[in-house]
Amino acid sequence: MSQENLISTTMPADVLADIISKLNALNALMTNYLLFNLTPTDRLELSKMGDKTIAFVNKALEYAESNPTLVPAYLDIAEAKKDYALSQDLNTILKHVSTLQRAIEDTTMVAGSEAYNAALVFYNSVKGASRVNVPGSEAVYNDLQQRFAVKSKKPETK
């Protein structure tokens, strides 16, 4: 019985190094714009801007700009517009990065699954060989079976 092989490629070391270098350059290029490392609590507490909210914010800022007499003195519309523009620019980048991230995750999952399944086939073969005392199989089996060792949840009694 042969295994289905959905992926059959390798990444040359120079390609990997080039990708890492470009990601580092991208990170450096964005240093002045990626200013926060929010905690989970911070993320929960912040107001969120989804598609409907984006339209609302855009419309509100346009109205504020065209109706300055309605803007409270403590509200800085120029700063709000800068924040909005940055959020839109970063959201554009995020959409591209998210698409790339998903493709990387999916391909990693398929490649990892195929490698793990191949390892399991080999492990089961070694397990069978060990049962019938094929020379050299027992040491390999004993080493590999540690992956599946179940640790007792009961505390030891003395």
Summary of the structure (lengths in Angstrom):
residues: 158
radius of gyration: 27.8
end to end distance: 49.6
largest distance: 90.2
contacts: 275
relative contact order: 0.06
helix: 69%
strand: 0%
